[in-house]
Amino acid sequence: MTDFRPRVCAAAKQGALTTADLALWFDSAYPTMKAWRWGIHAPNAARGAQLDGRLTALEQAVKEKQFPLALSVRAAERKTVILAIRHRYAQL
């Protein structure tokens, strides 16, 4: 998972995603996602395949303009919208 951090950072930048958004996408705790994103430590190998699949799906969602979210999406709706997009891309 040596390329995980640069790929996450690129997707986050292109998709205007916060660390909290990424934590939702990867189903990880906020402190864990923060550590992955800022290079404090890398994801463990046990979750490697799952995380790689989710990262590929996130990159595809960003590429297909699912992110950044529309300005009309309120903060209270953001979690629901992100999880719905994740669910759609998990089916691919």
C-alpha positions, 0 to 999 in steps of 0.5 A: 500500500505504498501508493495509498497516501498519494492517491488518497491525497490526489482524490481528496484534492480533486474531489474537495473531500475532507478527512471526515468525508474520507473516513466515511468513504473508507469506513474508518475512524477519523483519527485513523484516516487522518494518520493515513492521509498525513502519512503518520502511518500506512494502512495495515496489510490486512485491510489492504485489498478492501482499501485499494478497492474503495480507493479505486472506486473513489477515484472513479467517482471523482473522475465521473464528477460525483465529487466535489459535492454540489453546493446545494448539499447541506452539511446535515445531508453530506454523510448520507450523500457520500455513503450513497455514492460509495454504495453505487460505486461498490456495485461496479 
